[in-house]
């Protein structure tokens, strides 16, 4: 697995099922996504949450960059890693 592991904090969209004229807009709803950064292009971060045995991926979230507050690559010291 050569892709970096990232933490992306982004403003989620929301849905009003029955909007009555008195409902206030909600404040920013910040979502945090962790995963393998598969690709970053001009408009999206493409983050996979699962790596399959054949080096493919699933559960890929495509996060629009315009909604991103931060994207941070995560790292751990070698002695903190565990294998099972």
Secondary structure, DSSP 8 states (H G I E B T S, - for coil): --S-EEEEEEE-----SS--TT-------EEEEEEEEEEE-SSEEEEEEEE-TTS-EEEEEEEEGGGEEEEEE----GGG----
